[in-house]
C-alpha cells in the first residue's frame, strides 16, 4: 500500500500558498485493508476514508468511466491494481494532477509543475468534457489565481466554450451552481469568476439578466466593491452577493434566486438592498421615506435586517453613507416607542397604530426633515 498527497495541497505548496486541507490517494489497497487499520468509510459511490486520528481524507486510487449525463453517472473502478497515473489522469487540471510521496518525491506525469511555472490552467485529458461541473471549477480556479497571473490555456478555453454551447451547464443542479458561487465568494475573487463565465458565454447559468448587463465597467465596479469589503474583513456571503444584484431589477433578482436556489438570507438581503438603495443613499433624506424603510424592513422586530442593508450599501458606495450616523441613531431610538403607553392613554383599535407611527416619525424628524 502506497500513500500520496495529491491535488490542492501539492499545488498550493508549489505556489507558496497556505495549505488549507490535505487529501491523499492510496494505491494498492482495498477497502477492507483500510477499515482494519481504523479508517472510517464516508464515500458510497467510491471509497473515501477518514484517517483515524487526523480525519483527513484518503481515497483509493480509481478510474472513472462516464455513463449518463451531467456530473454524476460515473462508473468507478478502485481495485488494487489501479495505478497512480491512472488515478491522476482523471483529474481536471494538470496543476491538480501532481502527487507527492512521503519522502517528498513529486510524481507529475502531465507536466503540472511546468504549467504552474508558466501560470497556465490546462485540462489533463479529453475526459475533462465528461464533467460539466469542471466548467465552474476552472472558472473558480482562474479567478482565485488571477492575481498570480494565471490564465486558461487556449485549448482549454476552446473546450469550455464548446461545453457551454452544448448545454452542459444546464445539466448542473441549482444547489451545485450556488455552492461553486459560494466558494468563489469565499476566495474573494467573485468578480473575476463572473468575468470568466462571461468570456466563455456561460454567465447565463447564474443570471441571463446579469449576462446582458456585463461589461468592463460593471466588472471594475464589482472589483472595487469586493476590494473594499476585503480590506474591512467582511466575509459574509449575503453581504458580498448583494453587490452583484444591485444592478438587477426586483424581478431579475427573484428569477436568479429561484434559478440557483439562493439561501433565504442571501435572497432577502439582495432584494432589500436593491429596494432601499435609492432612499438611503440620497443626498437628502426625507423622514417619511425613512419611516417607510424602517416599516418595510420590520426594524421593530428584526433590527438586524436594517443593519445589514446599511452595511451592504456602504460596501456599494465604498464609504459610509452620508447620513449613516443619523440613520443608526434613529434606528436605535424609534423602536423604543411602546404601544402600551397609548393603550394606557385609552387609545384603542386602529388609532394605536396611527399614534405609534406618529411617535416614531417625530423621533426620526429629530434627524431628518
BELMOWO-V699186 format. One record per backbone hydrogen bond with DSSP energy under -1.0 kcal/mol. CO is the residue of the C=O (numbers start at 1). NH is the residue of the N-H. If there is no record, write none. Layout:
# BELMOWO-V699186
co = <CO/CO>
nh = <NH/NH>
This chain:
# BELMOWO-V699186
co = <2/4/5/7/8/9/10/11/12/23/24/25/26/27/30/31/32/33/34/35/40/47/48/48/49/50/51/56/57/58/59/63/65/73/75/77/79/83/84/85/88/92/93/94/99/100/101/105/107/108/111/112/113/114/115/119/121/122/125/126/127/128/131/132/133/134/135/136/137/138/139/140/141/143/145/145/146/151/153/154/155/156/157/158/159/160/161/162/163/164/168/169/173/174/175/176/177/178/179/180/181/182/183/184/189/190/191/192/193/194/195/196/197/198/202/203/203/207/208/209/210/215/216/217/218/219/220/221/222/223/224/225/226/227/229/230/236/237/238/240/241/241/245/249/250/251/252/253/254/255/256/257/263/264/265/266/267/268/269/270/271/272/276/277/286/287/288/289/290/291/292/293/294/295/298/298/302/303/304/305/306/307/308/309/310/311/312/313/314/314/321/323/324/325/326/327/328/329/330/333/334/338/339/339/340/342/343/348/349/350/351/352/353/354/355/356/357/358/359/360/361/363/364/364>
nh = <27/25/100/11/12/13/14/15/17/6/59/4/61/2/34/35/36/37/39/38/50/60/42/43/58/40/55/51/24/49/26/77/75/67/65/63/82/87/88/89/91/124/96/97/107/5/104/101/99/111/115/116/117/118/120/151/153/94/128/129/130/131/134/135/137/138/139/140/141/142/143/144/145/146/148/150/149/121/157/158/159/160/161/162/163/164/165/166/168/167/171/172/177/178/179/180/181/182/183/184/185/186/187/189/193/194/195/196/197/198/199/200/202/201/205/206/207/211/212/213/214/219/220/221/222/223/224/225/226/227/228/229/230/231/234/233/240/241/242/243/244/245/248/253/254/255/256/257/258/259/260/262/267/268/269/270/271/272/273/274/275/276/280/281/290/291/292/293/294/295/296/297/299/298/301/302/305/307/308/309/310/311/312/313/314/315/316/317/318/319/324/327/328/329/330/331/332/333/334/336/337/341/342/343/344/347/346/351/352/354/355/356/357/358/359/360/361/362/363/364/365/366/367/368>
